[in-house]
Amino acid sequence: MQRKSFGNMQCPIARSLERVGEWWSILILRDCFYGLTRFDEFEKSLGIAPNMLTRRLNGLVEAGLLERRQYNEHPPRFEYVLTIRGRDFQPVLETLLVWGNKHFAPEGPSVVIIDRETGTVADPVLVDRTSGRPLSDPAFCTAPGPAADEAIRLRHARHRGPHAEA
């Protein structure tokens, strides 16, 4: 059975999942943020089969999240470096970290985000850049954007009420 592609759906979440929705891909990106760049480093860190790692790295390169750079000619060896698109994934990883610590770490957090200068543990929240208010505030909701098709507009009208059409 062939997997459905989300790449051409209008939903930005579906399009994002097409690029990073497989757990190995997210863990590879996590390791990139921790400074890993080489195939053998990812393989050791993740305990992933080489053929699966190759597929996931190629997919992340094709999606524009990683850049493949040759660092050795004989034999040819490559490293994988985050692109701007890949670096923009950092807040998603940090949000997953905080959510996982809150809901799935009964023993307590094993990884936290800290202020490098003070060592203070951060308590990150997503905020609206304009108002500074947290996006968890009930005043915020999703709404169809300028490129929304009829299906997206109907979905939002059904689930959000009359104010969804912003």
Long-range contacts (C-beta under 8 A, 24 or more apart in sequence): 10-147, 10-148, 10-149, 10-151, 10-152, 11-152, 18-63, 19-59, 19-60, 19-63, 19-65, 20-60, 20-63, 20-65, 20-89, 20-92, 22-56, 22-59, 24-48, 24-52, 24-53, 24-56, 25-56, 25-59, 25-60, 26-93, 26-96, 28-53, 28-56, 28-57, 28-60, 28-66, 28-80, 29-60, 29-65, 29-82, 29-86, 29-89, 29-93, 30-93, 32-66, 32-80, 32-81, 32-82, 32-86, 33-82, 33-90, 33-93, 37-79, 37-80, 37-81, 38-71, 38-77, 38-78, 38-79, 38-80, 39-77, 39-78, 39-80, 42-80, 60-86, 65-89, 91-126, 94-124, 95-124, 95-126, 98-124
